[in-house]
Amino acid sequence: MSVIPWMTVGTNLLLAVQCLLYGLMRRSSADASFRRWSWFFLAMAVTNLAGAAKHGFVELLPPYWATFVMALTNVTGGWATWLGQHAEIGRRSGDAEPGVASRLVDAQLALFLVANFILGPHFTVLLVNLVVGFAPVAFSELQMWRSGRPGAGAATVAFAGMAVVGVAFAAGVRIDPWVTRVDVAHALMLVPLHWLAIGTVFGGGDAHAARAPMGHGSVSEGQPGFA
């Protein structure tokens, strides 16, 4: 009989609660950038809830329910990535009309869904989508930090921290047989997610853009977002 990995389930739930709190804080803000990033955190909360179910109970479920839970984790993770990418596009440019970047992000989501259907809802598919999706976002935040955009420094630190977490996971860092590399990665991820919230939900929204010298234009308050 399979033993439920309560440590993994618990760290997933901690991440879910953290993301839920951050997502609810500015979900109805008049600032479009705050709204977009709030929806990203809400999606991450759903992803981690699904992840808790996957890690905790997937081996106890019938095959079709196990596949459903794994697919739910991947699809919600892809949705969160898509929301974060669009949040960054709006945060950087504020263009009301969909541009090339928006279409590329939409195409990536479509390819991700197709890959899950063809290859199956494996974690590797989700991981590749996250790296491909957020590497440009991290570079964009670094550029905005150098341009003096409020909040971009904290977001840059967050993405650097996520890279460290990824390296620790790939290296198989663990504390003892009862604390796996997944548990360590989950616990470490609490820190960069907090820094990301500092840079995107707590500060650095559209209302600050007019005071920051951005070479790509400022973001206008009240721009339609994920409301």
N, C-alpha and C positions, 0 to 999 in steps of 0.2 A: 504493500500500500504506500502511495506517495505521501511524503511529509510536506506540509504547506510551508514554504519559506517565509515565515512571518516577518523577518528582518527586511526582506525585499519588498513585501507588501506594505510594510510600515513606512519605508522610505518613499515609496511611490505615493502613498497617501499624504505624507508630509509635503511633497512637491505639489500635489494636487491642491491642498489647502493653501499653500503659499501662493500659487498661481491664481487661485480663485479670489483671494483677498486683493491681490494686485489688479486683477481684471475688473473687479466690482468698483474700485475706487474712482475711476474716471470714465466709466462706460457711457455715461450720459453727458459728458463734458461738452461745452460749446466748442472746445478746441479739437479740431479734426484729428490731429496727430495723437492726442491723448486717447481719443476714441478708438483709433485703429490699433494702437498698441494694447489697449485694454482688451480688445477682442482677441488679440494674439494670446494674451495670458489666460483668458477664459478657455480658448481652444487647448492650450497646454494643460489646463486643469482637467479637461475631459480626457486628453491623451493619457495623463498619469493615472486617472481613475481606471481607464481601460487597461493600462499597463499593470495596475495592481491586480485586476481580475486575471490578466494573462499569466503573470508570474505566480499567482497564488492558487488558481483553480483550473487552469487549462488542462492539466494532466488528469484531473478528476472528472472532466466533462466528456460526453460522447463526441466522437470525431467531428461531426458537423457543427456542434456548438463550440468546440475548441477552435476550429477554423474561423468561425464567426468572430470570436473574441480576438484572435490574432489579427484578423482583417480590420476590425474596429480600431485596434491600437494603431495600425499602420495608416489607415485612412485619416483618423483624427490627427495623427502626427503630420501627415502631408498637408492637411487643412491648416494646422497651426503654422507650418512653414510658409504656406501661401499667404496667410494673413500677415505674417511678419514681413514678408517681402513687399507686399502692397503697402504696409504701414511705412516701410522705409522709403518707398518711391514717393509717397505723399509727403513724408517728412522732409525729403530732400528737395523736391521740385514743386509740389503743390499743384501740378498740372491737373486741370479738371477733366480734360479729354485723355482717354487711354493712349499711351505712347508705345514705343517699341519695347521699352522695359516691361510694361504691364503685359503686353502680348507674350513676351518671352516667359514671364512668370506663369501665365496661364498655360502656356504650352508645356512647361515643366511639370505642372500639376497633372495635366492630361497624360503625359508620358509616365509619370509616377503611378497613376492609377492603372494604366495598361500593363506596366511592369509587374504590379501586384497581381493582376489577373493571370498573366502568363507565367511568371516565376513563382507565384505564391506570396503570401504575406509574411515574408521573412524579415528579420531585423536588419539584415544587410541592405535590403532595398530601402528601408526607411533611413538608415544611416547615410547612405550615399546621397539620398535626396536632401537630407539636412545639410550635409557638407556643401553640396553644389548650390543649395539655396542660400545659405547664410554666409558663405565666404565673400560674395560681393557686398552683402549688407555690412559685414565687419569692415571691409575696405572703405565703404562709403562713410561709415561712422568715423573711421580714422581720418579721412579727408576733412570731414566737417569739424572734427576736433582741432585739426591744424588751422582751420579757418575761423575758429572761435565760436562755434555753435554751442550754446548752452546744452548740457546733457550729453554731448557726444563723447566727452572724455570718459564718463562713467560707462557708457555703452561700449566703448572700445575696450575698457578694462574687462567688462563682462565677457565679450567675445574671446579675449585672450584667456580668461579663466576657463571658458568652455573648451578651448583648445587643450589646455592643461588637463582638464577632466578626460577629454578624449584620449590623450596620451596615456594617462593612468589606467584607463579602461583597457586600451590596447595592450599595455604592458602586463595586465593581469594583477594589478595591485590589490592585495587583500590583507586583512588583519589576522584572521584565523579561519579555520575551516567553516565556522558558522557565519562569518562575515565575508561574503563573496565580493568579487570585483564589481558586480552590479550594485551591491549595497554601497560600496565605497564611492562609486560614480554618482549614485543618487544623492548621497550625503554631501559630496563636494559640490554638486550642481546647485544646491541651495544658495551658495554664495554668489556665483556669477548671475543667477537669475535675479537676486536682490539688486545687484549693481545694474543690471539691465533695466529693472523697474525704476531705479533712481534716475537713469538717463532718459527714459522714454515716457514713463507714467507719472513720476513725481516731478519731473522738470524737463525742459527742452522741447516744449510743445510749440504749436504754431504761433502762439501769442508772443513767444520770445524771438521768433525768426527775424522780425523787423529790426531788432536791436543787434543781431549778429551779422557780421559782414560775410555773406555767402556769395560765392561767385556764380552760383546756379540759380539765383533768385530766391525770394522768400516765400514762405508758405502762408497763404491767406487764411485768417480765422474764419470759421464757419463753413469751410469747404466740406462738401458731402463726404462722409466716410462710412465706416461700418457702424451704423447707428441702428 
